[in-house]
């Protein structure tokens, strides 16, 4: 009995500690050593990854972001408003199979409260009559008429664009990464004290051509130790930068 009570007390303490622990963290015990000498133990917290990323929920969030951007809190009543329900029904059918109808009804009640239940059930019924496969990103972009500009502005990644095909989007994204890398390296060079390229070229020997003041070639000028002309010679031949 005493052992059972001790186990229950330990379990209670563990549950209390878990309740006090921030969400997304786990607690580990790390040994503290000095050489081979064990000094003690220390409890540390480490961040743990969440569950498996759901492609369905990711697309749902992006579709809802698109709706908020276009319409606000709800989808207004219009001829093409039910396209959102058709798309959600197709995605939910692949994800939930038999239980997808409840998901579509609940989602429609939130975003299209004016649509009657019979209308939504008709879309659900039509969806069950066809063999449906997951929509590609471009097919979904065409269905929702998502432009490339809209896609970039809303940071949409799982839905394509009707006006820019996938291959072209990949090329544009690659060019954006290159531009970001160039900008980052340029900032690093400026922080290190490097001069801008335009200033470097303006003050370079190739621009100044100091060998012309001596009437010799650049190679001969370099063999002679790169002498710089006198001020009088510079005035006669024009301004010459003295930057190295």
Residue pairs with C-beta under 8 A, 6 or more apart in sequence:
17 27
21 27
21 45
22 45
24 47
24 48
24 50
25 45
25 46
25 47
25 48
26 45
26 46
26 48
27 43
27 44
27 45
28 43
28 44
28 45
28 46
29 41
29 42
29 43
29 44
30 41
30 42
30 43
30 44
31 38
31 40
31 41
31 42
32 38
32 39
32 40
32 41
32 42
33 39
54 95
55 158
56 91
56 92
56 94
56 95
58 157
58 158
59 91
59 140
59 158
59 159
60 88
60 91
60 107
62 154
62 156
62 157
62 158
62 159
63 84
63 87
63 88
63 144
63 159
64 111
65 154
65 156
66 144
66 146
66 150
66 154
66 156
66 159
67 75
67 84
67 111
69 150
69 153
69 154
74 111
74 112
74 113
74 114
75 81
75 84
75 111
75 112
77 114
77 115
81 112
81 115
82 112
82 115
82 119
82 123
83 143
83 144
84 111
84 112
84 144
85 104
85 107
85 108
85 112
85 115
85 120
85 123
86 123
86 127
86 143
87 135
87 140
87 143
87 144
88 103
88 104
88 107
88 108
89 100
89 104
89 123
89 124
89 127
90 127
90 132
90 135
91 134
91 135
92 100
92 103
92 104
92 107
93 100
93 127
93 128
93 132
94 132
94 133
94 134
95 103
96 103
100 124
101 121
101 124
104 120
104 123
104 124
105 117
105 120
105 121
105 124
108 115
108 120
112 120
135 143
136 160
137 158
137 159
137 160
137 166
138 160
138 161
138 162
138 165
138 166
139 160
140 146
140 158
140 159
140 160
141 151
141 159
141 160
141 161
141 162
142 160
142 162
144 159
145 162
146 156
146 159
146 160
146 161
146 162
147 161
147 162
147 163
148 161
148 163
148 164
148 169
150 156
150 161
151 159
151 160
151 161
160 166
160 169
161 169
164 172
190 196
195 203
201 207
202 241
203 241
203 243
204 241
204 243
205 218
205 226
207 241
208 240
208 241
208 242
208 243
209 218
209 240
210 221
210 226
210 227
210 228
210 229
210 240
211 217
211 218
211 220
211 221
212 237
213 229
213 233
213 234
213 236
213 237
213 240
214 221
214 227
214 229
216 224
221 227
228 240
228 242
229 237
229 240
234 240
